[in-house]
Amino acid sequence: MTGMTSTARPFLNRRLAEFGTTIFAEMSALAAATGAINLGQGFPDTDGPEEVREAAVRALRDGRGNQYPPGPGVPELRTAIADHQLRRYGLSFDPDTEVLVTAGATEAIAATLLALLEPGDEVVALEPYYDSYAACIAMAGATRVPVTLRPDPEQARFRLDLDELRDAVTGRTRLLLINTPHNPTGTVLTREELTAIAELAVERDLLVVTDEVYEHLVFDEAEHVPLATLPGMRERTVTIGSSGKTFSFTGWKVGWVTAAPGLVTAVRSAKQFLTYVSSGPFQYAVAEALALPDSYFADFRADMRVKRDLLAAGLADAGFAVFRPAGTYFVTTDIRPLGESDGFAFCRSLPERAGVVAIPNAVFYDHREEGAPFVRFAFCKRVSVLEEAATRLKALAL
């Protein structure tokens, strides 16, 4: 009897061999095992607006979306997305040809990269980056080229070196993958920085994929500027949005793509072989959510700003160097003032030391040494939870 020779080689293909279980799964399991406060994974611990949740219940009861919804998304949601882009940013999209609903922003990223990239293409992305970027680029057979955001301790933020970005573009570069507001650093790219990116894209005839899921989470003087609003960018930009971060229903997984018709058609061609469709009843609810008055978005930002300030102050009191985020709901910290330098080791020991879970930023870097001393905490939690976390973290300063 012959042996099964297939077991002599790894089952996972070479393109994905570097990607194991995500750090989020590891740290969430650690939180559950130790009873630690989970400030690692970015999901709220309360639901979003009651009227939006009831809209989903109503859709379920009325039988809307319980069967397969239309491939591009239900018309009500596509229209609401187009209305939102016009009302907020002056961007006009045809809901029938320029809007595509996806299973969250993660599928939007995957479908977009699978649709637009050929094996051997290069993708310039801002490092550190959301971990799915690297995996999706690999699945497309393309090569990622990271441009590192550098810490600026004086300004307590991370900065983009525009010269480094320009130098990263080669004859093999197919697209730029831009994320603003930026996860995990909390940086919000300025209008001047985005204008330089737009000029580079036009000059080198590049596509741009822009992840804007935190568009409604900008603080203080920061301004979210959609790249598609800048000269020459409307026809070459794929904009990715999501309801999860804005309305605190991350489990619904409702995201979207807005772009010129040819780009949307390309992305839809890939998306139809991923989930095909998803989140039927929730699509109707998100359509109602996007039509909420401006006061909702203002109150949401104000609430998150209070939570940001609470956690940032607690982290500073515990001895961390804190990079105060201008956007998102994450705070990046430097652990070197605590006498530490290895973010992985620090995060794996933190639940036992302080009863709190965080994420090592190095997992978001190709150049792991660049991210080694940085650790990310999420502040999208109840005030009482953040206060307890801050109290626990003070043990590190003793």
C-alpha positions as a Markdown table, in Angstrom:
| # | Residue | x | y | z |
|---|---|---|---|---|
| 1 | Met | 0.0 | 0.0 | 0.0 |
| 2 | Thr | 1.5 | 3.3 | -1.0 |
| 3 | Gly | 1.6 | 6.3 | 1.3 |
| 4 | Met | -0.2 | 9.6 | 0.7 |
| 5 | Thr | 2.6 | 11.6 | -0.7 |
| 6 | Ser | 0.6 | 14.8 | -0.6 |
| 7 | Thr | 1.3 | 15.1 | 3.2 |
| 8 | Ala | 5.0 | 15.3 | 2.5 |
| 9 | Arg | 4.6 | 19.0 | 1.5 |
| 10 | Pro | 2.7 | 21.9 | 3.2 |
| 11 | Phe | -0.9 | 22.2 | 2.3 |
| 12 | Leu | -0.8 | 26.0 | 2.2 |
| 13 | Asn | 0.4 | 27.5 | -1.0 |
| 14 | Arg | 3.6 | 29.5 | -1.1 |
| 15 | Arg | 1.9 | 32.9 | -1.5 |
| 16 | Leu | 0.1 | 32.5 | 1.8 |
| 17 | Ala | 2.8 | 30.6 | 3.7 |
| 18 | Glu | 3.9 | 33.7 | 5.6 |
| 19 | Phe | 0.4 | 34.3 | 6.9 |
| 20 | Gly | -0.7 | 32.2 | 9.9 |
| 21 | Thr | -3.4 | 32.8 | 12.5 |
| 22 | Thr | -4.0 | 36.5 | 12.8 |
| 23 | Ile | -2.7 | 38.4 | 15.8 |
| 24 | Phe | -6.3 | 39.5 | 16.5 |
| 25 | Ala | -7.4 | 35.9 | 17.0 |
| 26 | Glu | -4.3 | 35.1 | 19.2 |
| 27 | Met | -4.8 | 38.2 | 21.4 |
| 28 | Ser | -8.6 | 37.8 | 21.7 |
| 29 | Ala | -8.1 | 34.2 | 22.8 |
| 30 | Leu | -5.5 | 35.4 | 25.4 |
| 31 | Ala | -8.1 | 37.9 | 26.7 |
| 32 | Ala | -10.7 | 35.2 | 27.0 |
| 33 | Ala | -8.3 | 32.8 | 28.8 |
| 34 | Thr | -7.0 | 35.4 | 31.3 |
| 35 | Gly | -10.2 | 37.6 | 31.8 |
| 36 | Ala | -8.2 | 40.6 | 30.6 |
| 37 | Ile | -9.8 | 43.7 | 29.2 |
| 38 | Asn | -9.6 | 43.4 | 25.4 |
| 39 | Leu | -8.3 | 46.6 | 23.9 |
| 40 | Gly | -6.7 | 44.7 | 21.0 |
| 41 | Gln | -9.3 | 44.0 | 18.4 |
| 42 | Gly | -11.2 | 47.0 | 17.0 |
| 43 | Phe | -14.8 | 46.4 | 17.8 |
| 44 | Pro | -17.1 | 48.4 | 20.1 |
| 45 | Asp | -18.6 | 46.7 | 23.2 |
| 46 | Thr | -22.0 | 48.4 | 22.7 |
| 47 | Asp | -24.4 | 48.4 | 19.7 |
| 48 | Gly | -25.0 | 51.3 | 17.5 |
| 49 | Pro | -28.2 | 53.4 | 17.1 |
| 50 | Glu | -31.3 | 51.6 | 18.2 |
| 51 | Glu | -33.3 | 52.9 | 15.2 |
| 52 | Val | -30.7 | 51.3 | 12.9 |
| 53 | Arg | -30.9 | 48.0 | 14.7 |
| 54 | Glu | -34.7 | 48.1 | 14.6 |
| 55 | Ala | -34.5 | 48.8 | 10.8 |
| 56 | Ala | -32.7 | 45.4 | 10.5 |
| 57 | Val | -35.3 | 43.7 | 12.5 |
| 58 | Arg | -38.0 | 45.2 | 10.4 |
| 59 | Ala | -36.3 | 44.1 | 7.2 |
| 60 | Leu | -36.1 | 40.6 | 8.6 |
| 61 | Arg | -39.7 | 40.5 | 9.6 |
| 62 | Asp | -40.8 | 42.0 | 6.2 |
| 63 | Gly | -38.9 | 39.4 | 4.3 |
| 64 | Arg | -36.5 | 41.9 | 2.7 |
| 65 | Gly | -33.1 | 40.4 | 2.1 |
| 66 | Asn | -33.8 | 37.0 | 3.6 |
| 67 | Gln | -33.1 | 35.5 | 0.2 |
| 68 | Tyr | -30.2 | 36.5 | -2.1 |
| 69 | Pro | -30.1 | 40.2 | -2.6 |
| 70 | Pro | -29.0 | 41.7 | -6.0 |
| 71 | Gly | -25.4 | 41.1 | -6.8 |
| 72 | Pro | -24.4 | 44.8 | -6.7 |
| 73 | Gly | -26.3 | 45.4 | -3.5 |
| 74 | Val | -29.9 | 46.4 | -2.8 |
| 75 | Pro | -30.9 | 49.5 | -4.7 |
| 76 | Glu | -31.9 | 51.3 | -1.5 |
| 77 | Leu | -28.3 | 51.0 | -0.1 |
| 78 | Arg | -26.6 | 51.8 | -3.3 |
| 79 | Thr | -28.6 | 55.0 | -3.6 |
| 80 | Ala | -27.9 | 55.8 | 0.1 |
| 81 | Ile | -24.2 | 55.4 | -0.5 |
| 82 | Ala | -24.3 | 57.7 | -3.6 |
| 83 | Asp | -26.3 | 60.2 | -1.6 |
| 84 | His | -23.8 | 60.1 | 1.2 |
| 85 | Gln | -20.8 | 60.7 | -1.1 |
| 86 | Leu | -22.6 | 63.6 | -2.7 |
| 87 | Arg | -23.8 | 65.2 | 0.5 |
| 88 | Arg | -20.5 | 64.9 | 2.4 |
| 89 | Tyr | -17.9 | 65.4 | -0.3 |
| 90 | Gly | -19.6 | 66.6 | -3.5 |
| 91 | Leu | -18.8 | 63.4 | -5.3 |
| 92 | Ser | -21.5 | 62.3 | -7.7 |
| 93 | Phe | -21.8 | 58.5 | -8.3 |
| 94 | Asp | -24.4 | 56.6 | -10.3 |
| 95 | Pro | -25.8 | 54.1 | -7.9 |
| 96 | Asp | -26.4 | 51.6 | -10.7 |
| 97 | Thr | -23.0 | 51.6 | -12.3 |
| 98 | Glu | -20.6 | 53.2 | -9.8 |
| 99 | Val | -21.5 | 51.6 | -6.4 |
| 100 | Leu | -20.9 | 48.1 | -5.3 |
| 101 | Val | -21.9 | 46.6 | -1.9 |
| 102 | Thr | -19.5 | 44.1 | -0.4 |
| 103 | Ala | -19.1 | 41.9 | 2.7 |
| 104 | Gly | -17.4 | 44.5 | 4.7 |
| 105 | Ala | -14.3 | 46.6 | 3.7 |
| 106 | Thr | -12.2 | 43.4 | 3.9 |
| 107 | Glu | -14.0 | 41.8 | 1.0 |
| 108 | Ala | -13.9 | 45.1 | -0.9 |
| 109 | Ile | -10.1 | 45.2 | -0.5 |
| 110 | Ala | -9.7 | 41.6 | -1.6 |
| 111 | Ala | -12.0 | 41.9 | -4.6 |
| 112 | Thr | -10.4 | 45.1 | -5.7 |
| 113 | Leu | -6.9 | 43.8 | -5.6 |
| 114 | Leu | -7.8 | 40.4 | -7.1 |
| 115 | Ala | -9.5 | 42.3 | -10.0 |
| 116 | Leu | -7.0 | 44.9 | -10.7 |
| 117 | Leu | -3.6 | 43.2 | -10.2 |
| 118 | Glu | -1.6 | 40.9 | -12.5 |
| 119 | Pro | 1.1 | 38.5 | -11.2 |
| 120 | Gly | 4.3 | 40.5 | -11.0 |
| 121 | Asp | 2.6 | 43.9 | -10.5 |
| 122 | Glu | 3.9 | 46.1 | -7.6 |
| 123 | Val | 1.6 | 47.7 | -5.0 |
| 124 | Val | 2.9 | 50.6 | -3.0 |
| 125 | Ala | 1.3 | 50.6 | 0.5 |
| 126 | Leu | 1.8 | 52.7 | 3.6 |
| 127 | Glu | 3.4 | 50.8 | 6.4 |
| 128 | Pro | 2.2 | 49.8 | 9.0 |
| 129 | Tyr | -0.9 | 48.5 | 7.3 |
| 130 | Tyr | -4.1 | 46.5 | 8.0 |
| 131 | Asp | -3.0 | 42.9 | 7.8 |
| 132 | Ser | -5.4 | 41.9 | 5.0 |
| 133 | Tyr | -3.6 | 44.2 | 2.6 |
| 134 | Ala | -0.5 | 42.0 | 2.5 |
| 135 | Ala | -2.5 | 38.7 | 2.3 |
| 136 | Cys | -4.7 | 40.0 | -0.6 |
| 137 | Ile | -1.7 | 41.4 | -2.5 |
| 138 | Ala | -0.1 | 37.9 | -2.1 |
| 139 | Met | -3.2 | 36.1 | -3.3 |
| 140 | Ala | -3.2 | 38.3 | -6.4 |
| 141 | Gly | 0.4 | 37.2 | -7.1 |
| 142 | Ala | 1.6 | 40.8 | -6.8 |
| 143 | Thr | 4.4 | 42.3 | -4.8 |
| 144 | Arg | 3.9 | 44.7 | -2.0 |
| 145 | Val | 6.3 | 47.7 | -1.7 |
| 146 | Pro | 6.0 | 49.3 | 1.7 |
| 147 | Val | 6.6 | 53.0 | 2.4 |
| 148 | Thr | 7.0 | 53.5 | 6.1 |
| 149 | Leu | 5.2 | 56.2 | 8.1 |
| 150 | Arg | 7.9 | 57.5 | 10.5 |
| 151 | Pro | 7.2 | 58.5 | 14.1 |
| 152 | Asp | 7.5 | 62.2 | 14.9 |
| 153 | Pro | 7.8 | 62.4 | 18.7 |
| 154 | Glu | 7.7 | 66.2 | 18.7 |
| 155 | Gln | 4.4 | 66.2 | 16.9 |
| 156 | Ala | 3.2 | 62.9 | 18.5 |
| 157 | Arg | 2.2 | 61.6 | 15.1 |
| 158 | Phe | 3.4 | 59.5 | 12.3 |
| 159 | Arg | 4.5 | 61.2 | 9.0 |
| 160 | Leu | 4.6 | 60.2 | 5.4 |
| 161 | Asp | 7.8 | 60.9 | 3.5 |
| 162 | Leu | 6.6 | 62.0 | 0.1 |
| 163 | Asp | 10.1 | 61.6 | -1.4 |
| 164 | Glu | 10.2 | 58.0 | -0.2 |
| 165 | Leu | 6.8 | 57.4 | -1.7 |
| 166 | Arg | 7.9 | 58.8 | -5.1 |
| 167 | Asp | 11.1 | 56.7 | -5.0 |
| 168 | Ala | 9.1 | 53.6 | -4.3 |
| 169 | Val | 7.2 | 53.8 | -7.7 |
| 170 | Thr | 8.8 | 51.9 | -10.5 |
| 171 | Gly | 7.8 | 50.8 | -14.0 |
| 172 | Arg | 6.2 | 47.7 | -12.4 |
| 173 | Thr | 4.0 | 49.7 | -10.0 |
| 174 | Arg | 0.3 | 49.1 | -10.8 |
| 175 | Leu | -1.4 | 50.9 | -8.0 |
| 176 | Leu | -1.1 | 52.8 | -4.7 |
| 177 | Leu | -2.9 | 51.5 | -1.7 |
| 178 | Ile | -3.7 | 54.4 | 0.6 |
| 179 | Asn | -5.4 | 54.3 | 4.0 |
| 180 | Thr | -6.6 | 57.5 | 5.7 |
| 181 | Pro | -7.6 | 57.9 | 8.5 |
| 182 | His | -4.8 | 55.4 | 9.0 |
| 183 | Asn | -5.0 | 52.2 | 11.0 |
| 184 | Pro | -3.0 | 51.6 | 13.2 |
| 185 | Thr | -1.2 | 54.9 | 13.7 |
| 186 | Gly | -4.2 | 57.2 | 13.8 |
| 187 | Thr | -2.6 | 59.6 | 11.2 |
| 188 | Val | -4.9 | 61.5 | 9.0 |
| 189 | Leu | -3.2 | 62.5 | 5.7 |
| 190 | Thr | -3.4 | 66.2 | 5.1 |
| 191 | Arg | -4.8 | 67.8 | 2.0 |
| 192 | Glu | -1.2 | 68.8 | 1.0 |
| 193 | Glu | 0.0 | 65.2 | 1.3 |
| 194 | Leu | -3.0 | 63.8 | -0.6 |
| 195 | Thr | -2.5 | 66.4 | -3.3 |
| 196 | Ala | 1.1 | 65.2 | -3.7 |
| 197 | Ile | -0.1 | 61.6 | -3.9 |
| 198 | Ala | -2.7 | 62.5 | -6.5 |
| 199 | Glu | -0.1 | 64.4 | -8.6 |
| 200 | Leu | 2.1 | 61.3 | -8.5 |
| 201 | Ala | -0.7 | 59.0 | -9.5 |
| 202 | Val | -1.6 | 61.2 | -12.5 |
| 203 | Glu | 2.0 | 61.7 | -13.5 |
| 204 | Arg | 2.8 | 57.9 | -13.4 |
| 205 | Asp | -0.7 | 56.8 | -14.6 |
| 206 | Leu | -1.4 | 54.7 | -11.5 |
| 207 | Leu | -4.6 | 53.4 | -10.1 |
| 208 | Val | -5.2 | 54.3 | -6.4 |
| 209 | Val | -7.2 | 52.2 | -3.9 |
| 210 | Thr | -8.1 | 54.2 | -0.9 |
| 211 | Asp | -9.4 | 52.7 | 2.3 |
| 212 | Glu | -11.5 | 55.3 | 4.0 |
| 213 | Val | -13.5 | 53.2 | 6.6 |
| 214 | Tyr | -12.7 | 55.6 | 9.4 |
| 215 | Glu | -13.9 | 58.7 | 7.4 |
| 216 | His | -16.2 | 59.8 | 10.2 |
| 217 | Leu | -13.7 | 59.4 | 12.9 |
| 218 | Val | -11.5 | 62.4 | 12.7 |
| 219 | Phe | -10.7 | 64.6 | 15.6 |
| 220 | Asp | -9.6 | 68.2 | 16.5 |
| 221 | Glu | -8.4 | 70.1 | 13.5 |
| 222 | Ala | -8.0 | 67.0 | 11.2 |
| 223 | Glu | -10.0 | 66.9 | 8.0 |
| 224 | His | -10.9 | 63.8 | 6.0 |
| 225 | Val | -10.3 | 64.5 | 2.3 |
| 226 | Pro | -11.4 | 61.7 | -0.1 |
| 227 | Leu | -8.7 | 61.2 | -2.7 |
| 228 | Ala | -11.3 | 61.0 | -5.4 |
| 229 | Thr | -12.2 | 64.7 | -4.9 |
| 230 | Leu | -8.7 | 65.8 | -6.1 |
| 231 | Pro | -7.9 | 66.8 | -9.7 |
| 232 | Gly | -7.4 | 63.8 | -12.0 |
| 233 | Met | -8.4 | 61.2 | -9.4 |
| 234 | Arg | -12.1 | 60.6 | -10.0 |
| 235 | Glu | -11.5 | 58.1 | -12.9 |
| 236 | Arg | -8.5 | 56.3 | -11.3 |
| 237 | Thr | -9.6 | 55.9 | -7.7 |
| 238 | Val | -11.4 | 53.0 | -6.0 |
| 239 | Thr | -12.8 | 54.3 | -2.7 |
| 240 | Ile | -13.6 | 51.7 | 0.0 |
| 241 | Gly | -16.1 | 52.5 | 2.8 |
| 242 | Ser | -17.8 | 50.6 | 5.5 |
| 243 | Ser | -20.7 | 50.8 | 7.9 |
| 244 | Gly | -19.1 | 48.9 | 10.7 |
| 245 | Lys | -16.8 | 51.6 | 12.1 |
| 246 | Thr | -19.3 | 54.4 | 11.7 |
| 247 | Phe | -22.4 | 52.8 | 13.1 |
| 248 | Ser | -20.9 | 50.3 | 15.5 |
| 249 | Phe | -22.4 | 47.2 | 13.9 |
| 250 | Thr | -19.1 | 45.5 | 12.9 |
| 251 | Gly | -20.7 | 42.0 | 12.8 |
| 252 | Trp | -23.0 | 43.0 | 10.0 |
| 253 | Lys | -20.1 | 43.2 | 7.5 |
| 254 | Val | -21.6 | 45.8 | 5.1 |
| 255 | Gly | -19.0 | 47.6 | 3.1 |
| 256 | Trp | -18.8 | 49.2 | -0.4 |
| 257 | Val | -16.8 | 50.4 | -3.3 |
| 258 | Thr | -17.4 | 53.6 | -5.2 |
| 259 | Ala | -15.5 | 54.2 | -8.5 |
| 260 | Ala | -15.9 | 54.8 | -12.2 |
| 261 | Pro | -18.0 | 52.2 | -14.1 |
| 262 | Gly | -15.1 | 50.3 | -15.6 |
| 263 | Leu | -13.4 | 49.9 | -12.2 |
| 264 | Val | -16.6 | 48.8 | -10.4 |
| 265 | Thr | -17.3 | 46.3 | -13.2 |
| 266 | Ala | -13.8 | 44.8 | -12.7 |
| 267 | Val | -14.2 | 44.6 | -8.9 |
| 268 | Arg | -17.7 | 43.1 | -9.2 |
| 269 | Ser | -16.2 | 40.4 | -11.5 |
| 270 | Ala | -14.0 | 39.2 | -8.7 |
| 271 | Lys | -16.5 | 39.9 | -5.9 |
| 272 | Gln | -19.1 | 37.6 | -7.4 |
| 273 | Phe | -16.8 | 34.6 | -6.9 |
| 274 | Leu | -16.0 | 35.5 | -3.3 |
| 275 | Thr | -19.3 | 35.9 | -1.4 |
| 276 | Tyr | -21.5 | 36.7 | -4.4 |
| 277 | Val | -23.9 | 38.5 | -2.0 |
| 278 | Ser | -24.2 | 38.9 | 1.8 |
| 279 | Ser | -25.9 | 40.7 | 4.7 |
| 280 | Gly | -29.3 | 41.0 | 2.9 |
| 281 | Pro | -31.5 | 42.5 | 5.7 |
| 282 | Phe | -28.6 | 44.5 | 7.1 |
| 283 | Gln | -28.2 | 46.3 | 3.8 |
| 284 | Tyr | -31.6 | 47.9 | 4.2 |
| 285 | Ala | -30.7 | 49.0 | 7.8 |
| 286 | Val | -27.4 | 50.5 | 6.7 |
| 287 | Ala | -29.3 | 52.5 | 4.0 |
| 288 | Glu | -31.3 | 54.1 | 6.8 |
| 289 | Ala | -28.2 | 54.6 | 8.9 |
| 290 | Leu | -26.5 | 56.6 | 6.1 |
| 291 | Ala | -29.5 | 59.0 | 6.0 |
| 292 | Leu | -29.1 | 59.8 | 9.7 |
| 293 | Pro | -28.8 | 63.6 | 10.4 |
| 294 | Asp | -25.4 | 65.3 | 10.7 |
| 295 | Ser | -25.9 | 65.5 | 14.4 |
| 296 | Tyr | -25.5 | 61.7 | 14.7 |
| 297 | Phe | -22.0 | 61.9 | 13.1 |
| 298 | Ala | -21.0 | 64.9 | 15.2 |
| 299 | Asp | -22.1 | 63.2 | 18.4 |
| 300 | Phe | -20.4 | 60.0 | 17.4 |
| 301 | Arg | -17.1 | 61.8 | 16.9 |
| 302 | Ala | -17.5 | 63.7 | 20.1 |
| 303 | Asp | -18.1 | 60.5 | 22.1 |
| 304 | Met | -15.1 | 58.9 | 20.6 |
| 305 | Arg | -12.9 | 61.9 | 21.2 |
| 306 | Val | -13.8 | 61.8 | 24.9 |
| 307 | Lys | -12.8 | 58.1 | 25.0 |
| 308 | Arg | -9.6 | 58.8 | 23.1 |
| 309 | Asp | -8.6 | 61.4 | 25.6 |
| 310 | Leu | -9.4 | 59.2 | 28.5 |
| 311 | Leu | -7.3 | 56.3 | 27.3 |
| 312 | Ala | -4.5 | 58.5 | 26.0 |
| 313 | Ala | -4.2 | 60.1 | 29.4 |
| 314 | Gly | -4.3 | 56.7 | 31.2 |
| 315 | Leu | -1.6 | 55.3 | 28.9 |
| 316 | Ala | 0.6 | 58.4 | 29.5 |
| 317 | Asp | 0.1 | 58.0 | 33.3 |
| 318 | Ala | 1.2 | 54.4 | 33.0 |
| 319 | Gly | 4.5 | 55.5 | 31.4 |
| 320 | Phe | 3.9 | 55.0 | 27.7 |
| 321 | Ala | 4.9 | 57.5 | 25.1 |
| 322 | Val | 1.6 | 58.2 | 23.4 |
| 323 | Phe | 0.9 | 59.2 | 19.8 |
| 324 | Arg | -2.3 | 61.1 | 20.0 |
| 325 | Pro | -4.5 | 59.9 | 17.0 |
| 326 | Ala | -6.1 | 62.4 | 14.7 |
| 327 | Gly | -8.4 | 59.7 | 13.5 |
| 328 | Thr | -9.6 | 56.1 | 13.9 |
| 329 | Tyr | -10.3 | 54.6 | 17.3 |
| 330 | Phe | -6.8 | 53.3 | 18.0 |
| 331 | Val | -3.9 | 54.8 | 20.1 |
| 332 | Thr | -0.4 | 53.8 | 19.2 |
| 333 | Thr | 2.1 | 53.9 | 22.0 |
| 334 | Asp | 5.9 | 53.5 | 22.4 |
| 335 | Ile | 6.9 | 51.1 | 25.1 |
| 336 | Arg | 10.5 | 52.1 | 25.3 |
| 337 | Pro | 10.0 | 54.5 | 28.2 |
| 338 | Leu | 8.8 | 51.5 | 30.2 |
| 339 | Gly | 12.2 | 49.8 | 29.6 |
| 340 | Glu | 10.7 | 47.5 | 26.9 |
| 341 | Ser | 11.5 | 47.2 | 23.2 |
| 342 | Asp | 9.8 | 44.0 | 22.0 |
| 343 | Gly | 6.1 | 44.7 | 21.3 |
| 344 | Phe | 5.3 | 41.0 | 20.8 |
| 345 | Ala | 6.7 | 39.9 | 24.1 |
| 346 | Phe | 5.2 | 42.9 | 25.8 |
| 347 | Cys | 1.7 | 42.2 | 24.5 |
| 348 | Arg | 1.9 | 38.5 | 25.3 |
| 349 | Ser | 2.8 | 39.3 | 28.9 |
| 350 | Leu | 0.5 | 42.3 | 29.4 |
| 351 | Pro | -2.6 | 40.3 | 30.3 |
| 352 | Glu | -0.8 | 38.7 | 33.3 |
| 353 | Arg | 1.0 | 41.8 | 34.3 |
| 354 | Ala | -1.9 | 44.3 | 34.0 |
| 355 | Gly | -5.0 | 42.5 | 32.9 |
| 356 | Val | -5.2 | 44.3 | 29.6 |
| 357 | Val | -4.8 | 43.1 | 26.0 |
| 358 | Ala | -3.2 | 45.2 | 23.2 |
| 359 | Ile | -1.8 | 44.5 | 19.7 |
| 360 | Pro | 1.9 | 44.7 | 18.7 |
| 361 | Asn | 2.2 | 47.1 | 15.8 |
| 362 | Ala | 5.1 | 45.0 | 14.3 |
| 363 | Val | 2.6 | 42.6 | 12.9 |
| 364 | Phe | 1.5 | 45.4 | 10.5 |
| 365 | Tyr | 5.0 | 45.9 | 9.1 |
| 366 | Asp | 7.2 | 44.2 | 6.5 |
| 367 | His | 10.1 | 45.9 | 8.3 |
| 368 | Arg | 9.4 | 44.4 | 11.7 |
| 369 | Glu | 12.2 | 46.3 | 13.4 |
| 370 | Glu | 10.5 | 49.6 | 12.5 |
| 371 | Gly | 7.4 | 48.6 | 14.4 |
| 372 | Ala | 9.0 | 46.6 | 17.2 |
| 373 | Pro | 8.5 | 49.1 | 20.1 |
| 374 | Phe | 5.0 | 50.2 | 19.2 |
| 375 | Val | 1.8 | 48.8 | 20.6 |
| 376 | Arg | -1.8 | 49.6 | 19.7 |
| 377 | Phe | -4.8 | 50.0 | 22.0 |
| 378 | Ala | -8.5 | 50.4 | 20.9 |
| 379 | Phe | -10.6 | 53.0 | 22.7 |
| 380 | Cys | -14.0 | 52.1 | 21.1 |
| 381 | Lys | -15.2 | 50.7 | 24.4 |
| 382 | Arg | -17.5 | 51.9 | 27.3 |
| 383 | Val | -16.0 | 54.7 | 29.4 |
| 384 | Ser | -16.2 | 52.4 | 32.5 |
| 385 | Val | -14.1 | 49.8 | 30.7 |
| 386 | Leu | -11.5 | 52.3 | 29.6 |
| 387 | Glu | -11.3 | 53.7 | 33.2 |
| 388 | Glu | -10.7 | 50.2 | 34.5 |
| 389 | Ala | -8.1 | 49.5 | 31.9 |
| 390 | Ala | -6.3 | 52.8 | 32.8 |
| 391 | Thr | -6.3 | 51.8 | 36.4 |
| 392 | Arg | -4.9 | 48.4 | 35.7 |
| 393 | Leu | -2.2 | 49.8 | 33.4 |
| 394 | Lys | -0.9 | 52.0 | 36.2 |
| 395 | Ala | 0.6 | 48.9 | 37.7 |
| 396 | Leu | 3.3 | 49.1 | 35.0 |
| 397 | Ala | 4.5 | 52.5 | 36.3 |
| 398 | Leu | 5.0 | 51.1 | 39.8 |
